[in-house]
Amino acid sequence: MSNYEMSEVKAINPKYTKKLQRMYKLDRKHSDTADAHGAIWDSGDFDEDTPANARLRARHDRELEKLFDKMDAIAEELPKRECQNFDACYKAIHGYTSTAVIYHI
């Protein structure tokens, strides 16, 4: 993640800037982790029926859930307009909406 991308995510009210930047980092980590896990499972080398792979899938799901919960907790503290602004900035950078504020806009 570049500093340019971080600088493009700006809060309407400057007191929320750090929270938005933290949420942005978590969202990118969530996206990257989901992509990495998806690549593993889509490779066809894994059979979910085995106990070891079922545990691995559960661990991957928990990891994504923890990241989402952290983002959701930050979004919960922000006013709706900041969440909408975050999503607009995120969409301008990446071309799609953010997972972080999905329930807050």
Contact map, one row per residue, 1 for C-alpha under 8 A:
111011000000000000000000000100000000000000000000000000000000000000000000000000000000000000000000000000000
111111000000000000000000000000000000000000000000000000000000000000000000000000000000000000000000000000000
111111100000000000000000000000000000000000000000000000000000000000000000000000000000000000000000000000000
011111110000000000000000000000000000000000000000000000000000000000000000000000000000000000000000000000000
111111111000000000000000000000000000000000000000000000000000000000000000000000000000000000001000000000000
111111111000000000001001000000000000000000000000000000000000000000000000000000000000000000000000000000000
001111111100000000000000000000000000000000000000000000000000000000000000000000000000000000000000000000000
000111111100000000000000000000000000000000000000000000000000000000000000000000000000000010001000000000000
000011111110000000011001000000000000000000000000000000000000000000000000000000000000010011000000000000000
000000111111010010010000000000000000000000000000000000000000000000000000000000000000010010000000000000000
000000001111111110010000000000000000000000000000000000000000000000000000000000000100110000000000000000000
000000000111110100000000000000000000000000000000000000000000000000000000000000000100100000000000000000000
000000000011111110000000000000000000000000000000000000000000000000000000000000000100000000000000000000000
000000000111111110000000000000000000000000000000000000000000000000000000000000000000000000000000000000000
000000000010111111000000000000000000000000000000000000000000000000000000000000000000000000000000000000000
000000000011111111110000000000000000000000000000000000000000000000000000000001000100000000000000000000000
000000000110111111111000000000000000000000000000000000000000000000000000000000000000000000000000000000000
000000000000001111111100000000000000000000000000000000000000000000000000000000000000000000000000000000000
000000000000000111111110000000000000000000000000000000000000000000000000010000000000000000000000000000000
000000001110000111111111000000000000000000000000000000000000000000000000000000000000010000000000000000000
000001001000000011111111100000000000000000000000000000000000000000000000000000000000000000000000000000000
000000000000000001111111110000000000000000000000000000000000000000000000000000000000000000000000000000000
000000000000000000111111111000000000000000000000000000000000000000000010011000000000000000000000000100000
000001001000000000011111111100000000000000000000000000000000000000000000000000000000000000000000000100000
000000000000000000001111111110000000000000000000000000000000000000000000000000000000000000000000000000000
000000000000000000000111111111000000000000000000000000000000000000100110000000000000000000000000000000000
000000000000000000000011111111100000000000000000000000000000000000110010000000000000000000000000011100000
100000000000000000000001111111110000000000000000000000000000000000000000000000000000000000000000000000000
000000000000000000000000111111111000000000000000000000000000000000100000000000000000000000000000000000000
000000000000000000000000011111111100000000000000000000000000000100110000000000000000000000000000000000000
000000000000000000000000001111111110000000000000000000000000000000000000000000000000000000000000000000000
000000000000000000000000000111111111000000000000000000000000000000000000000000000000000000000000000000000
000000000000000000000000000011111111100000000000000000000000000100000000000000000000000000000000000000000
000000000000000000000000000001111111110000000000000000000000000100000000000000000000000000000000000000000
000000000000000000000000000000111111111000000000000000000000000000000000000000000000000000000000000000000
000000000000000000000000000000011111111100000000000000000000000000000000000000000000000000000000000000000
000000000000000000000000000000001111111110000000000000000001000000000000000000000000000000000000000000000
000000000000000000000000000000000111111111000000000000000000000000000000000000000000000000000000000000000
000000000000000000000000000000000011111111100000000000000000000000000000000000000000000000000000000000000
000000000000000000000000000000000001111111111100000000000000000000000000000000000000000000000000000000000
000000000000000000000000000000000000111111111100000000000000000000000000000000000000000000000000000000000
000000000000000000000000000000000000011111111000000000000000000000000000000000000000000000000000000000000
000000000000000000000000000000000000001111111100000000000000000000000000000000000000000000000000000000000
000000000000000000000000000000000000000111111110000000000000000000000000000000000000000000000000000000000
000000000000000000000000000000000000000111111110000000000000000000000000000000000000000000000000000000000
000000000000000000000000000000000000000110111111000010000000000000000000000000000000000000000000000000000
000000000000000000000000000000000000000000011111110010000000000000000000000000000000000000000000000000000
000000000000000000000000000000000000000000000111111011001000000000000000000000000000000000000000000000000
000000000000000000000000000000000000000000000011111011000000000000000000000000000000000000000000000000000
000000000000000000000000000000000000000000000011111111000000000000000000000000000000000000000000000000000
000000000000000000000000000000000000000000000001111111100000000000000000000000000000000000000000000000000
000000000000000000000000000000000000000000000000011111110000000000000000000000000000000000000000000000000
000000000000000000000000000000000000000000000111111111111000000000000000000000000000000000000000000000000
000000000000000000000000000000000000000000000001111111111100000000000000000000000000000000000000000000000
000000000000000000000000000000000000000000000000001111111110000000000000000000000000000000000000000000000
000000000000000000000000000000000000000000000000000111111111000000000000000000000000000000000000000000000
000000000000000000000000000000000000000000000001000011111111100000000000000000000000000000000000000000000
000000000000000000000000000000000000000000000000000001111111110000000000000000000000000000000000000000000
000000000000000000000000000000000000000000000000000000111111111000000000000000000000000000000000000000000
000000000000000000000000000000000000100000000000000000011111111100000000000000000000000000000000000000000
000000000000000000000000000000000000000000000000000000001111111110000000000000000000000000000000000000000
000000000000000000000000000000000000000000000000000000000111111111000000000000000000000000000000000000000
000000000000000000000000000000000000000000000000000000000011111111100000000000000000000000000000000000000
000000000000000000000000000001001100000000000000000000000001111111110000000000000000000000000000000000000
000000000000000000000000000000000000000000000000000000000000111111111000000000000000000000000000000000000
000000000000000000000000000000000000000000000000000000000000011111111100000000000000000000000000000000000
000000000000000000000000011011000000000000000000000000000000001111111110000000000000000000000000000000000
000000000000000000000000001001000000000000000000000000000000000111111111000000000000000000000000001100000
000000000000000000000000000000000000000000000000000000000000000011111111100000000000000000000000000000000
000000000000000000000000010000000000000000000000000000000000000001111111110000000000000000000000000000000
000000000000000000000010011000000000000000000000000000000000000000111111111000000000000000000000000110000
000000000000000000000000000000000000000000000000000000000000000000011111111100000000000000000000000110000
000000000000000000000000000000000000000000000000000000000000000000001111111110000000000000000000000000000
000000000000000000100010000000000000000000000000000000000000000000000111111111000000000000000000000000000
000000000000000000000010000000000000000000000000000000000000000000000011111111000010000000000000000110010
000000000000000000000000000000000000000000000000000000000000000000000001111111100000000000000000000000010
000000000000000000000000000000000000000000000000000000000000000000000000111111100000000000000000000000000
000000000000000100000000000000000000000000000000000000000000000000000000011111110110000000000000000000000
000000000000000000000000000000000000000000000000000000000000000000000000000111111110000000000000000000000
000000000000000000000000000000000000000000000000000000000000000000000000000001111111000000000000000000011
000000000000000000000000000000000000000000000000000000000000000000000000000000111111100000000000000000000
000000000011100100000000000000000000000000000000000000000000000000000000000001111111110000000000000000000
000000000000000000000000000000000000000000000000000000000000000000000000001001111111111000000000000010011
000000000000000000000000000000000000000000000000000000000000000000000000000000011111111100000000000010011
000000000011000000000000000000000000000000000000000000000000000000000000000000001111111110000000000000000
000000001110000000010000000000000000000000000000000000000000000000000000000000000111111111000000000010000
000000000000000000000000000000000000000000000000000000000000000000000000000000000011111111100000110010000
000000000000000000000000000000000000000000000000000000000000000000000000000000000001111111110000100000000
000000011100000000000000000000000000000000000000000000000000000000000000000000000000111111111000000000000
000000001000000000000000000000000000000000000000000000000000000000000000000000000000011111111111110000000
000000000000000000000000000000000000000000000000000000000000000000000000000000000000001111111111110000000
000000000000000000000000000000000000000000000000000000000000000000000000000000000000000111111111000000000
000010010000000000000000000000000000000000000000000000000000000000000000000000000000000011111110000000000
000000000000000000000000000000000000000000000000000000000000000000000000000000000000000001111111100000000
000000000000000000000000000000000000000000000000000000000000000000000000000000000000000001111111100000000
000000000000000000000000000000000000000000000000000000000000000000000000000000000000000001110111110000000
000000000000000000000000000000000000000000000000000000000000000000000000000000000000001101100111111001000
000000000000000000000000001000000000000000000000000000000000000000000000000000000000001001100001111111000
000000000000000000000000001000000000000000000000000000000000000000010000000000000000000000000000111111000
000000000000000000000011001000000000000000000000000000000000000000010011001000000000000000000000011111000
000000000000000000000000000000000000000000000000000000000000000000000011001000000011011000000000011111111
000000000000000000000000000000000000000000000000000000000000000000000000000000000000000000000000111111111
000000000000000000000000000000000000000000000000000000000000000000000000000000000000000000000000000011111
000000000000000000000000000000000000000000000000000000000000000000000000001100010011000000000000000011111
000000000000000000000000000000000000000000000000000000000000000000000000000000010011000000000000000011111
